[in-house]
Amino acid sequence: MTTFSIRTATATDEGFLVDMLVQAVNWLPERNWSREEILTKPELAHYVAGWMRPGDFGLVAVDPADRPIGAAWCRHLTAADPGYGYVSDDVPELTLGVVDSWRHRGVGRALLRAVLHAARERGLPAVSLSVERANFAAKLYASEGFHTVESFDDADTMVAPLADRSSADADPSVSANP
Ligand SMILES: CC(C)(COP(=O)(O)OP(=O)(O)OC[C@H]1O[C@@H](n2cnc3c(N)ncnc32)[C@H](O)[C@@H]1OP(=O)(O)O)[C@@H](O)C(=O)NCCC(=O)NCCS
């Protein structure tokens, strides 16, 4: 059985986080925007540019050879430079991506649980995100406690409140057998 594990993201992970941002933007295969194109758009690049800034935190999933295979991270974007899923300055926005060859094996859900646990440990009130409604990831988020707080043409802003989820406080496993 192939296993993966999850570790804390560090400043050296910026390049891989950019890779995962590219995956998140291109969840629709026909979109296929290049890394360069994405990094030249401030409204996309600001999810990762300058990683790690104060307040940034995240997790990286790695394969048995320690190669990164997915990441989930949070960044505080403020009213002065809001992200697509902005709700408030004290609620960070989540980005999630898993490399193609590792999808459907539980990596995404494990990362999501781990990053929510990390956010709860930091005493944050909630985590938010923006997801295009047609992306099945919206169902994954809903199943892990996110609910829609605002809807736009084809995307929803979703929020996972953390303060009242004490029952979910158990530390998610840092290693998993999908
Ligand atoms: C979204 C993403 C992170 C999920 O990661 P993953 O490792 O494949 O997800 P998991 O294996 O943990 O599966 C989570 C759930 O989603 C379901 N799922 C996975 N891929 C699916 C698909 N293509 N269509 C429908 N459901 C799917 C799984 O069945 C699972 O549900 P279950 O536990 O009820 O069976 C990954 O597909 C990805 O990186 N996509 C591109 C980037 C992206 O869309 N990011 C989010 C932008 S908001």
The ligand as a Gaussian input file, in Angstrom:
#p B3LYP/6-31G(d) Opt

LIG

0 1
 C       -9.648000      19.167000      -4.907000
 C       -8.463000      18.277000      -4.618000
 C       -7.491000      19.019000      -3.725000
 C       -8.962000      17.035000      -3.889000
 O       -7.846000      16.263000      -3.539000
 P       -7.907000      14.662000      -3.565000
 O       -6.683000      14.192000      -2.886000
 O       -8.152000      14.187000      -4.934000
 O       -9.213000      14.409000      -2.674000
 P       -9.556000      13.145000      -1.801000
 O       -8.966000      11.914000      -2.429000
 O       -9.210000      13.439000      -0.374000
 O      -11.106000      13.080000      -2.002000
 C      -11.968000      13.930000      -1.272000
 C      -13.394000      13.662000      -1.720000
 O      -13.606000      14.198000      -3.016000
 C      -14.101000      13.179000      -3.886000
 N      -13.508000      13.370000      -5.184000
 C      -12.187000      13.331000      -5.468000
 N      -12.011000      13.623000      -6.778000
 C      -13.254000      13.809000      -7.316000
 C      -13.742000      14.149000      -8.609000
 N      -12.894000      14.349000      -9.648000
 N      -15.061000      14.300000      -8.780000
 C      -15.912000      14.136000      -7.755000
 N      -15.519000      13.827000      -6.493000
 C      -14.201000      13.659000      -6.292000
 C      -13.641000      11.891000      -3.285000
 O      -14.497000      10.849000      -3.684000
 C      -13.695000      12.179000      -1.804000
 O      -14.990000      12.010000      -1.320000
 P      -15.317000      10.763000      -0.375000
 O      -14.356000      10.856000       0.779000
 O      -16.739000      11.018000       0.006000
 O      -15.095000       9.548000      -1.220000
 C       -7.736000      17.808000      -5.908000
 O       -8.662000      17.158000      -6.751000
 C       -7.103000      18.937000      -6.675000
 O       -5.966000      19.316000      -6.418000
 N       -7.842000      19.522000      -7.637000
 C       -7.328000      20.628000      -8.426000
 C       -7.151000      21.839000      -7.577000
 C       -8.448000      22.318000      -6.969000
 O       -9.522000      22.182000      -7.529000
 N       -8.306000      22.920000      -5.790000
 C       -9.412000      23.523000      -5.110000
 C       -9.662000      24.879000      -5.669000
 S      -10.894000      25.714000      -4.720000

